[in-house]
Amino acid sequence: MKNEINKENVAEELRVLYVAMTRAKEKMILIGTKNKLQDYFINCLSLKDHAPVELPYTRLLNAKTYFDWVTPVVYRNQAMADVLQDYGIEVPFQNSVYFRDVPIKAEVITLSDIISDKMDEMVECFCELRKSKGMTPEKALPILKQGN
């Protein structure tokens, strides 16, 4: 009984994901987080030569997040090649999905990337404040902290 309920829940969640992904008009951005990403990618290696487009049923049932459904599909396509090579995984793969031309861009963004981008934004904002209002750093920093 519990197994049947789990299968029904998985099927419903797959429908929700399908609907969400097929409604994008121009662009869709999927964002996910994963601890130990390299380990996760290595765990996906068993799929690299998996011929069918569909994922194995057990992988669908064992997924804990949408990320666990989407990533293994994209993982097998050349869109992930640069990312996988950065993690020491050899490509190309020999499967029917790898060479398909798909409009996907995959990249890994780390917390330090986000912080660096935010710092660059703050410095740029500070320079603009100094230039336009003749502010000293002492006056500008409280304004930056408030987000004004």
GUVEX-179872 format. One record per residue: residue in three letters; chain; y, x, z of N, C-alpha, C in turn. Coordinates in steps of 0.02 Angstrom, whole numbers, always signed. Layout:
R  type  mol     n_y     n_x     n_z    ca_y    ca_x    ca_z     c_y     c_x     c_z
R   ALA    A       Y       X       Z       Y       X       Z       Y       X       Z
...
! end
This chain:
R  type  mol     n_y     n_x     n_z    ca_y    ca_x    ca_z     c_y     c_x     c_z
R   MET    A     -59     +41      +0      +0      +0      +0     +63     +44      +0
R   LYS    A     +65     +94     +45    +123    +138     +50    +133    +175     -16
R   ASN    A     +79    +196     -48     +82    +232    -112    +111    +187    -167
R   GLU    A     +93    +124    -167    +119     +77    -216    +194     +66    -207
R   ILE    A    +215     +60    -145    +287     +51    -131    +325    +113    -154
R   ASN    A    +298    +173    -141    +330    +235    -163    +336    +236    -239
R   LYS    A    +283    +217    -274    +285    +216    -348    +338    +168    -373
R   GLU    A    +343    +109    -341    +394     +60    -361    +464     +87    -348
R   ASN    A    +473    +120    -291    +539    +149    -276    +558    +203    -326
R   VAL    A    +509    +245    -344    +522    +298    -393    +540    +267    -460
R   ALA    A    +503    +216    -480    +517    +183    -544    +588    +153    -544
R   GLU    A    +607    +122    -489    +674     +92    -485    +728    +147    -487
R   GLU    A    +718    +202    -452    +767    +256    -453    +772    +288    -522
R   LEU    A    +716    +294    -557    +718    +319    -626    +757    +272    -671
R   ARG    A    +750    +207    -661    +789    +158    -700    +864    +166    -686
R   VAL    A    +881    +174    -622    +951    +183    -604    +979    +246    -637
R   LEU    A    +942    +300    -635    +965    +363    -666    +972    +354    -742
R   TYR    A    +923    +321    -772    +925    +310    -845    +988    +270    -864
R   VAL    A   +1001    +217    -828   +1060    +175    -843   +1123    +216    -835
R   ALA    A   +1128    +254    -781   +1188    +295    -770   +1198    +346    -826
R   MET    A   +1144    +377    -847   +1150    +430    -897   +1161    +403    -968
R   THR    A   +1142    +342    -981   +1151    +316   -1049   +1215    +277   -1057
R   ARG    A   +1256    +272   -1006   +1319    +234   -1010   +1380    +277   -1024
R   ALA    A   +1371    +343   -1022   +1428    +387   -1035   +1453    +378   -1106
R   LYS    A   +1518    +371   -1114   +1547    +360   -1181   +1560    +426   -1217
R   GLU    A   +1591    +474   -1182   +1609    +537   -1214   +1579    +598   -1181
R   LYS    A   +1580    +599   -1115   +1557    +657   -1078   +1529    +636   -1011
R   MET    A   +1479    +671    -990   +1451    +658    -924   +1443    +726    -889
R   ILE    A   +1464    +728    -827   +1457    +789    -788   +1410    +774    -731
R   LEU    A   +1355    +811    -729   +1307    +804    -674   +1315    +863    -628
R   ILE    A   +1321    +850    -565   +1329    +903    -516   +1274    +896    -464
R   GLY    A   +1243    +951    -447   +1191    +950    -396   +1194   +1013    -355
R   THR    A   +1166   +1010    -296   +1163   +1070    -254   +1090   +1084    -239
R   LYS    A   +1075   +1147    -232   +1006   +1166    -217   +1008   +1231    -177
R   ASN    A    +975   +1231    -120    +965   +1293     -83    +912   +1334    -118
R   LYS    A    +918   +1398    -116    +868   +1444    -144    +854   +1427    -218
R   LEU    A    +907   +1427    -258    +901   +1407    -328    +853   +1450    -367
R   GLN    A    +851   +1515    -353    +805   +1558    -389    +733   +1537    -375
R   ASP    A    +717   +1522    -313    +650   +1499    -296    +633   +1434    -332
R   TYR    A    +683   +1390    -336    +674   +1326    -371    +658   +1338    -445
R   PHE    A    +697   +1383    -477    +685   +1397    -547    +615   +1428    -557
R   ILE    A    +596   +1472    -513    +529   +1502    -518    +475   +1449    -511
R   ASN    A    +486   +1401    -466    +440   +1345    -457    +434   +1303    -521
R   CYS    A    +487   +1301    -560    +486   +1262    -623    +451   +1299    -680
R   LEU    A    +434   +1362    -670    +402   +1401    -723    +339   +1369    -750
R   SER    A    +305   +1330    -709    +244   +1297    -732    +259   +1248    -789
R   LEU    A    +322   +1228    -796    +341   +1181    -849    +365   +1215    -913
R   LYS    A    +374   +1280    -912    +407   +1313    -968    +372   +1302   -1035
R   ASP    A    +307   +1296   -1035    +270   +1285   -1097    +241   +1215   -1101
R   HIS    A    +264   +1171   -1056    +241   +1101   -1055    +264   +1067   -1119
R   ALA    A    +217   +1047   -1161    +234   +1020   -1227    +267    +951   -1226
R   PRO    A    +240    +903   -1190    +271    +836   -1193    +343    +837   -1165
R   VAL    A    +383    +792   -1192    +452    +786   -1167    +451    +760   -1096
R   GLU    A    +406    +714   -1081    +402    +684   -1015    +377    +735    -964
R   LEU    A    +402    +728    -903    +379    +770    -848    +312    +745    -822
R   PRO    A    +273    +789    -792    +210    +766    -762    +224    +713    -708
R   TYR    A    +180    +664    -705    +189    +608    -658    +195    +631    -586
R   THR    A    +156    +681    -566    +160    +705    -497    +228    +736    -481
R   ARG    A    +258    +767    -531    +325    +796    -521    +377    +740    -510
R   LEU    A    +369    +686    -546    +414    +629    -536    +406    +599    -466
R   LEU    A    +344    +592    -445    +332    +562    -380    +355    +606    -322
R   ASN    A    +351    +671    -331    +369    +717    -277    +442    +735    -274
R   ALA    A    +481    +711    -322    +553    +726    -324    +588    +694    -264
R   LYS    A    +635    +731    -237    +673    +706    -180    +744    +685    -201
R   THR    A    +767    +710    -258    +835    +694    -281    +835    +686    -357
R   TYR    A    +889    +659    -384    +896    +655    -457    +896    +725    -487
R   PHE    A    +922    +773    -451    +922    +843    -473    +851    +866    -489
R   ASP    A    +803    +843    -449    +733    +862    -459    +703    +830    -521
R   TRP    A    +734    +779    -548    +711    +750    -611    +748    +779    -671
R   VAL    A    +812    +789    -664    +852    +811    -721    +842    +886    -735
R   THR    A    +844    +927    -684    +841    +999    -694    +778   +1022    -732
R   PRO    A    +718    +998    -714    +660   +1022    -752    +660   +1004    -826
R   VAL    A    +694    +951    -844    +699    +932    -914    +747    +980    -950
R   VAL    A    +806    +990    -921    +855   +1036    -950    +829   +1107    -948
R   TYR    A    +793   +1124    -896    +765   +1191    -885    +725   +1214    -946
R   ARG    A    +691   +1168    -978    +647   +1185   -1034    +684   +1191   -1100
R   ASN    A    +750   +1180   -1100    +789   +1183   -1161    +830   +1247   -1163
R   GLN    A    +847   +1268   -1224    +886   +1329   -1233    +955   +1325   -1201
R   ALA    A    +978   +1265   -1183   +1043   +1258   -1149   +1043   +1295   -1082
R   MET    A    +985   +1305   -1053    +980   +1339    -988    +966   +1414    -995
R   ALA    A    +960   +1439   -1056    +938   +1508   -1066    +981   +1559   -1029
R   ASP    A   +1048   +1554   -1035   +1091   +1603   -1001   +1083   +1600    -925
R   VAL    A   +1080   +1539    -899   +1072   +1531    -826   +1006   +1561    -804
R   LEU    A    +952   +1545    -839    +886   +1571    -819    +883   +1647    -824
R   GLN    A    +913   +1675    -876    +913   +1748    -883    +951   +1780    -826
R   ASP    A   +1005   +1747    -802   +1042   +1774    -745    +998   +1776    -682
R   TYR    A    +947   +1734    -680    +901   +1732    -623    +836   +1770    -637
R   GLY    A    +836   +1810    -691    +778   +1853    -706    +720   +1817    -738
R   ILE    A    +731   +1759    -767    +677   +1722    -799    +682   +1732    -875
R   GLU    A    +626   +1753    -904    +625   +1769    -975    +622   +1705   -1017
R   VAL    A    +663   +1704   -1068    +664   +1650   -1117    +660   +1683   -1186
R   PRO    A    +642   +1650   -1239    +632   +1579   -1247    +563   +1556   -1224
R   PHE    A    +560   +1492   -1211    +496   +1460   -1194    +464   +1434   -1258
R   GLN    A    +399   +1423   -1254    +363   +1396   -1312    +344   +1324   -1299
R   ASN    A    +392   +1280   -1306    +378   +1209   -1299    +419   +1170   -1349
R   SER    A    +404   +1107   -1358    +437   +1066   -1409    +509   +1049   -1390
R   VAL    A    +528   +1060   -1328    +595   +1042   -1304    +643   +1100   -1312
R   TYR    A    +620   +1161   -1308    +663   +1220   -1304    +714   +1224   -1360
R   PHE    A    +692   +1217   -1422    +737   +1228   -1478    +773   +1165   -1502
R   ARG    A    +765   +1110   -1467    +802   +1050   -1485    +876   +1062   -1475
R   ASP    A    +915   +1038   -1523    +987   +1045   -1518   +1014    +987   -1476
R   VAL    A   +1037   +1003   -1417   +1063    +952   -1371   +1133    +971   -1349
R   PRO    A   +1176    +922   -1339   +1245    +938   -1318   +1250    +947   -1243
R   ILE    A   +1217    +999   -1218   +1215   +1011   -1146   +1243   +1081   -1133
R   LYS    A   +1284   +1086   -1082   +1308   +1150   -1058   +1286   +1156    -985
R   ALA    A   +1248   +1206    -970   +1223   +1215    -902   +1254   +1278    -872
R   GLU    A   +1276   +1272    -810   +1302   +1331    -776   +1293   +1322    -701
R   VAL    A   +1291   +1379    -668   +1286   +1380    -595   +1353   +1400    -568
R   ILE    A   +1379   +1361    -523   +1443   +1376    -491   +1429   +1385    -416
R   THR    A   +1447   +1443    -391   +1434   +1458    -320   +1495   +1439    -278
R   LEU    A   +1485   +1437    -214   +1540   +1422    -168   +1595   +1474    -175
R   SER    A   +1577   +1537    -185   +1629   +1588    -193   +1669   +1577    -257
R   ASP    A   +1637   +1550    -309   +1674   +1534    -371   +1727   +1480    -356
R   ILE    A   +1707   +1430    -318   +1752   +1375    -301   +1810   +1400    -259
R   ILE    A   +1794   +1441    -210   +1847   +1469    -166   +1894   +1513    -206
R   SER    A   +1867   +1553    -250   +1907   +1597    -292   +1955   +1557    -336
R   ASP    A   +1928   +1503    -367   +1970   +1460    -409   +2025   +1428    -368
R   LYS    A   +2009   +1406    -307   +2058   +1374    -264   +2112   +1425    -244
R   MET    A   +2092   +1486    -230   +2140   +1537    -211   +2186   +1552    -270
R   ASP    A   +2158   +1556    -330   +2199   +1568    -390   +2250   +1512    -398
R   GLU    A   +2228   +1450    -386   +2271   +1392    -391   +2327   +1396    -339
R   MET    A   +2310   +1416    -278   +2361   +1421    -225   +2411   +1476    -241
R   VAL    A   +2389   +1532    -266   +2434   +1587    -284   +2482   +1565    -339
R   GLU    A   +2454   +1531    -389   +2495   +1505    -444   +2548   +1456    -418
R   CYS    A   +2526   +1411    -374   +2572   +1362    -344   +2626   +1398    -304
R   PHE    A   +2606   +1447    -266   +2653   +1486    -225   +2705   +1520    -270
R   CYS    A   +2682   +1549    -324   +2728   +1584    -370   +2778   +1534    -400
R   GLU    A   +2754   +1475    -416   +2799   +1423    -443   +2850   +1402    -391
R   LEU    A   +2828   +1393    -329   +2874   +1375    -275   +2928   +1428    -265
R   ARG    A   +2905   +1489    -265   +2953   +1545    -255   +3003   +1547    -312
R   LYS    A   +2978   +1538    -372   +3021   +1542    -431   +3070   +1483    -434
R   SER    A   +3044   +1423    -424   +3087   +1364    -433   +3133   +1351    -373
R   LYS    A   +3111   +1368    -314   +3150   +1351    -254   +3173   +1412    -215
R   GLY    A   +3158   +1471    -241   +3179   +1531    -206   +3150   +1537    -137
R   MET    A   +3089   +1512    -128   +3058   +1511     -61   +3028   +1578     -43
R   THR    A   +3033   +1593     +21   +2999   +1652     +47   +2927   +1632     +64
R   PRO    A   +2881   +1681     +70   +2812   +1664     +88   +2808   +1624    +153
R   GLU    A   +2851   +1639    +201   +2849   +1604    +266   +2863   +1530    +258
R   LYS    A   +2908   +1512    +211   +2925   +1442    +200   +2874   +1407    +156
R   ALA    A   +2846   +1444    +107   +2801   +1413     +58   +2732   +1399     +86
R   LEU    A   +2705   +1442    +130   +2637   +1433    +155   +2626   +1367    +191
R   PRO    A   +2671   +1345    +236   +2660   +1279    +266   +2658   +1222    +215
R   ILE    A   +2697   +1228    +162   +2697   +1177    +110   +2630   +1177     +73
R   LEU    A   +2604   +1236     +58   +2539   +1242     +24   +2484   +1213     +67
R   LYS    A   +2486   +1226    +132   +2435   +1200    +178   +2435   +1124    +180
R   GLN    A   +2494   +1094    +173   +2500   +1021    +174   +2479    +991    +107
R   GLY    A   +2475   +1031     +56   +2455   +1006     -10   +2513    +979     -50
R   ASN    A   +2574    +995     -34   +2633    +971     -70   +2652   +1018    -126
! end
